[in-house]
Amino acid sequence: ALAEAQGRVFQMGVFGAVKVNRGIPDRDKAELPIIIDAREAPLHSLRWGGGAGGDLIRNEARGFIEYTDRNLGFAKLFSKGALLDKLTLKAKLGYAVLPNLPEFINRVVSGEGSVRHGVVFDVSAQYEVPRVFNTRNVSLLGALGVNRTLDAAFDYYATEGKIGFLWRPRVDLSVYPSVNLNAYLLQSQI
């Protein structure tokens, strides 16, 4: 029960760290107090970084940035008792070479064979309104995203939109029925 309580408090999305412990029991009243130690997360956060990845058929260098606002203020438009809606914006920008960097350099220097390379990106926005329908475990969740990927057989631009209700009946279980709309623009040499 303590682990369940700790998970529920953390899932509220406004705490960076949560610890739930037992207090000193009161034997006369047959009560066991529960102590919740929580550290508030910042209402606005910014993360950024970069990296590289590679395998036999593709190498990529990329950077990312993520911004989160945990109290945007529009939750009351969706549900009377809703507070602390959350907007998360993410962007990843990179450059990919195919089949891999050593082979790419070899082909460029020798002028033999085709080389594939280009910019890849993934940009998305996600908006969550907790406690819709005056319930503690149902949230309204919507997302929009646009990306470009470069693969060995083709490259594509894609866009995705979805909206649905996120139901968390337990701390370790989430059910997200949603309506999704995906569109792809495929480009291939074949």
Secondary structure, 3 states (H helix, E strand, C coil): CHHHHHHHHHCCCCEEEEEEEECCCECCCCECCEEEEEEECCCEEEEEEEEEEECCCCEEEEEEEEEEECCCCCHHHCCCCCCCCEEEEEEEEEEEEECCHHHHHHHHHHCCCCCEEEEEEEEEEEEEECCHHHCCCEEEEEEEEEEEEECCCEEEEEEEEEEEEEEEEECCEEECCEEEEEEEEEEECC
